[in-house]
Structure formats: structure tokens, C-alpha cells
Amino acid sequence: EEYLYSVVGAEMPASWHLEALKAQAVAARTYVLYQRQNSANAIFDVGNTTRWQVYGGVNKEAASTRAAVDATRGQVLTYNSQLINAVFHACAGGHTENVEDVWSNPLPYLRGVPSPDADISDCQWTRSFNAQEFAQKIGYSGTISSITPVIDDRGRVASLQIEGSAGTMTISGKEARSALEIRSTLFTLEPVLSRVAAAGGNIPTVPNSFNLVGRGYGHGIGLSQWGARVFAERGYHYQQILTHYYQGVALSVIEVVD
């Protein structure tokens, strides 16, 4: 429980609504206990970065984070009486993802649901790449002539189809996000064209650079932290927030030994 005092403060601003902090406390508690049960690492259960969940030491503790943890003492999320993998992310950008559309294993409680964070200014982002840089980052060996995004039914980029001098290449949205180091797979891609003289007098157009305009931050699965804040400010209790983002779960209580 004392570990969670810092995790909640490292994962959410301590100034956020208490109900959002409570939701984060339950998700973080469930997540770390699930990892302890299922970790394949013999040395440690979780790290202290966003690869797992952030732990910032006592400097990230605050009266509000301690209150959120204490108010939810021992509470965890279960599905069929088993701890769930209560993953979370910063901002869904309007809709979370089905887990199998990002990772490989479908889970009944990690389903895509609407999230009230599409218009949060902190969740909007833009990135620009020149054509050579873009090709290098995604591992395309030729000159890119066109990129066609394949969009899923929630507006995320499922894959990119690249055409160019080295032939056709397809990269998943998840792979593109990692390679380009962008915040999410929820983006539009706009080529900026340059005109190049060619033999015979033809003047084809080729992309000189690519502008990406997106929203959301993170993998988009499970609890959206910004979404939790909006729900809390609208009067939702933490239990309602959690059962929205984790479908079909129960809030259970485990014994805490001091």
C-alpha cells in the first residue's frame, strides 16, 4: 500500500480529482499484484518506468495520493474471481482499443469503449518527418512515393502500406508508433509533395516530407487516465470509472497485512 502512495502520484498529478486518483490506485494495485503472479522474471516483479508503472519514491507522494490509496485499501479488480491485467495509459483520444488489436491475446475485460478525452488539448500532438528520415525510421530502403493508412473502426491506424522504388512494404500501426516514436496510433498522415523533373518532360510528384496530426497518448488499452479525470469531474465515482474501462469486472477486497 505504501508503494502505491508514490505510484499514484507518479502516474497522475496529485491535484487531480480524488475519484480519478482512487481509480488509479485500484488499477495500479491490481496491476502490480497481477504482475507478481504472472511475471516470468525470477529477480523482480515490476520495474519503475512506464514499461510497467512509474514509481517515483517519496517525492511523488502527496496527501491526496495517500488518501486515494487509503480509501481503496485492498481493493482490486477481478474477472471470474481472478486478478485482471489492469493496464492503463495516458489518453485514449476518444476511444480505447480492444486488446487483441494491439497485443496478441484477447481478453474479455479489455474491450474498446468510448472515452471522454478526444478534445483534451494535452492529448493533441503533431510530428513532421522529411521523406528520407521517415523511410529510415520504418526500415524502408527506397524512395517513398506514397503511403496509404489502413484505419480501423475506431479511427486508429491499423497499418501503413508504403509504395516506392523498393517495392511495397506494410507496417502495422503498433510498429509504426514504435519506429517513429509517436504518442499513439490515432493519427492522420499528410504528404507534402515536391515536384521533380523527369526524363521525357514528365514532372511527377513525390513526397518531400510527411506531417502527422494525432491525438491520444499510449497504447490505448484499459483505463485512460485523462478519461478518468473527465469522468471524475462529471461526478462519476471511481467504481463507475473502473467498470467502464474494464468491462465485466468486479471490485474485490484482499487482506492487507501491515
C-alpha positions in Angstrom: 0.0 0.0 0.0 2.8 2.4 0.8 4.4 1.6 -2.6 1.1 2.8 -4.2 1.3 6.2 -2.5 4.2 7.1 -4.9 2.8 5.2 -7.9 -0.4 7.1 -7.9 1.4 10.4 -7.7 3.9 9.4 -10.4 1.1 8.3 -12.8 -1.3 11.1 -12.2 -0.9 14.7 -11.0 -1.8 14.8 -7.3 -4.0 17.8 -7.9 -6.5 15.8 -10.0 -9.9 14.8 -8.7 -9.8 12.3 -5.8 -12.2 9.9 -7.7 -9.7 9.7 -10.6 -6.8 9.1 -8.1 -8.8 6.4 -6.4 -9.4 4.7 -9.8 -5.7 4.9 -10.5 -4.9 3.4 -7.1 -7.1 0.4 -7.7 -5.8 -0.1 -11.2 -2.2 0.2 -10.0 -2.7 -2.2 -7.1 -4.4 -4.8 -9.4 -1.7 -4.4 -12.0 1.3 -5.0 -9.7 -0.4 -8.0 -8.0 -1.2 -9.5 -11.4 2.4 -9.0 -12.5 3.6 -10.6 -9.3 1.5 -13.6 -10.0 2.5 -13.9 -13.7 6.0 -12.4 -14.0 8.5 -14.7 -15.7 11.3 -12.7 -14.2 12.9 -14.5 -11.2 14.6 -11.4 -9.9 11.8 -8.8 -9.8 8.1 -8.4 -10.5 7.9 -4.9 -12.0 10.2 -2.1 -12.8 9.7 1.6 -12.0 9.2 3.1 -15.5 6.3 3.3 -18.0 7.2 -0.1 -19.3 5.4 -1.3 -16.1 4.0 1.6 -13.9 6.0 4.5 -12.7 7.4 4.6 -9.1 8.9 7.9 -8.2 9.8 7.5 -4.5 8.6 9.6 -1.6 8.9 12.8 -3.7 5.8 11.7 -5.7 3.7 11.1 -2.6 1.1 13.7 -1.5 -1.8 13.9 0.9 -4.2 13.3 -2.0 -2.4 10.2 -3.3 -2.2 8.7 0.3 -5.9 9.5 0.7 -6.8 7.7 -2.6 -4.8 4.6 -1.6 -6.1 4.5 1.9 -9.7 5.0 0.7 -9.4 2.0 -1.6 -7.3 -0.2 0.8 -7.0 -3.7 -0.5 -9.4 -3.2 -3.4 -8.6 -5.0 -6.7 -10.3 -5.7 -10.0 -11.2 -9.3 -10.7 -12.8 -11.2 -13.6 -14.2 -14.7 -12.8 -12.6 -14.3 -9.3 -9.1 -13.8 -10.8 -7.0 -10.7 -10.8 -7.1 -8.9 -14.2 -4.2 -7.4 -16.1 -5.3 -3.8 -15.3 -3.2 -1.9 -17.9 -3.7 1.8 -18.3 -2.5 4.6 -20.5 -2.4 8.4 -20.5 -5.1 9.3 -23.0 -7.3 7.3 -25.4 -8.1 10.2 -27.7 -11.8 9.4 -27.7 -12.0 5.6 -27.7 -9.9 2.8 -26.2 -8.8 -0.3 -28.0 -9.6 -4.0 -28.0 -6.5 -5.6 -26.5 -6.1 -8.1 -29.4 -5.9 -5.2 -31.9 -2.7 -4.0 -30.2 -1.3 -7.2 -28.5 -2.0 -10.8 -29.4 -4.1 -12.2 -26.6 -7.8 -11.3 -26.5 -9.2 -10.7 -23.0 -12.9 -10.2 -22.3 -12.4 -7.3 -19.9 -10.1 -5.2 -22.1 -12.6 -4.1 -24.8 -12.7 -0.8 -26.7 -15.0 1.7 -25.1 -15.8 5.4 -25.7 -13.6 7.8 -23.6 -14.3 11.4 -22.9 -10.8 12.7 -23.8 -11.0 13.4 -27.5 -10.8 17.1 -27.1 -8.2 17.4 -24.3 -5.5 19.8 -25.5 -2.7 17.9 -23.7 -3.7 14.8 -25.8 -3.2 16.5 -29.2 0.1 16.1 -31.0 1.9 16.7 -34.3 5.1 15.4 -35.8 6.8 16.1 -39.1 9.5 13.9 -40.9 11.3 14.5 -44.1 10.9 11.6 -46.5 14.4 10.2 -46.0 14.0 10.3 -42.2 10.6 8.6 -42.4 11.9 5.8 -44.6 14.9 5.3 -42.4 12.9 5.1 -39.2 10.4 2.5 -40.6 13.1 0.5 -42.4 12.2 1.2 -46.0 15.3 1.1 -48.2 14.0 3.1 -51.2 12.4 6.4 -52.0 8.8 6.6 -50.9 6.2 7.5 -53.5 3.0 7.1 -51.4 1.8 5.9 -48.0 -1.8 4.5 -47.6 -3.0 4.2 -44.0 -5.5 1.4 -43.2 -7.8 2.7 -40.5 -9.7 0.6 -38.0 -13.3 1.2 -36.9 -12.1 3.4 -34.0 -10.1 5.7 -36.2 -6.7 4.3 -35.3 -4.0 3.3 -37.9 -4.1 -0.4 -38.2 -1.3 -0.5 -40.8 0.6 1.7 -43.3 1.1 0.5 -46.9 4.2 2.1 -48.3 4.9 2.2 -52.1 8.1 3.3 -53.7 11.3 2.4 -55.5 12.0 -0.6 -53.3 8.5 -2.0 -53.9 5.6 -2.4 -51.4 6.0 -2.6 -47.6 3.4 -3.0 -45.0 4.0 -2.0 -41.4 1.4 -2.3 -38.5 0.2 0.8 -36.7 1.9 -0.5 -33.5 5.2 -1.0 -35.3 4.9 2.5 -36.9 4.2 4.1 -33.5 7.4 2.4 -32.0 9.6 3.2 -35.0 8.5 6.8 -35.4 8.4 7.3 -31.6 5.0 8.9 -31.8 2.4 9.1 -29.0 -0.3 6.9 -30.4 -1.7 5.1 -33.5 -4.6 7.6 -33.7 -3.3 10.0 -36.4 -3.7 11.2 -39.9 -0.8 11.4 -42.3 -0.4 14.2 -44.9 2.3 14.0 -47.5 4.0 17.3 -48.5 4.7 17.0 -52.2 7.7 18.3 -54.2 7.9 18.3 -58.0 10.8 16.6 -59.6 11.8 16.9 -63.3 11.9 13.6 -65.1 13.2 12.4 -68.5 10.8 13.0 -71.4 9.5 16.1 -69.8 7.2 14.4 -67.2 7.1 16.1 -63.8 5.8 13.5 -61.3 5.2 14.5 -57.7 6.9 12.7 -54.8 6.6 13.3 -51.1 9.2 15.6 -49.7 8.0 15.2 -46.1 5.1 13.8 -44.0 3.1 15.6 -41.4 1.3 13.5 -38.7 -1.5 15.0 -36.7 -2.8 12.9 -33.9 -4.4 12.6 -30.5 -4.1 10.2 -27.6 -1.0 9.1 -25.7 -0.1 5.4 -25.1 -1.3 2.0 -26.2 -5.0 2.9 -25.8 -5.9 -0.3 -23.7 -7.7 -0.2 -20.4 -8.1 2.8 -18.2 -7.4 6.2 -19.8 -6.0 8.5 -17.1 -7.3 11.7 -18.8 -10.6 10.0 -19.4 -10.8 9.1 -15.7 -10.2 12.7 -14.8 -13.0 13.9 -17.1 -15.4 11.3 -15.7 -14.5 12.2 -12.1 -15.1 15.9 -12.9 -18.5 14.9 -14.3 -19.4 13.3 -10.9 -18.6 9.7 -11.6 -17.3 7.6 -8.7 -14.2 5.6 -9.1 -16.1 2.3 -9.2 -18.1 3.6 -12.2 -14.9 4.8 -13.9 -13.2 1.4 -13.4 -16.1 -0.7 -14.6 -16.4 1.5 -17.7 -12.8 0.9 -18.8 -12.6 -2.7 -17.6 -15.7 -4.5 -18.9 -17.4 -7.1 -16.8 -15.1 -6.9 -13.8 -15.8 -7.0 -10.1 -14.3 -4.9 -7.3 -12.9 -7.3 -4.8 -11.1 -6.8 -1.5 -8.0 -8.7 -0.4 -6.5 -8.8 3.0 -3.7 -6.3 3.6 -1.1 -7.3 6.2 0.7 -4.4 7.8 
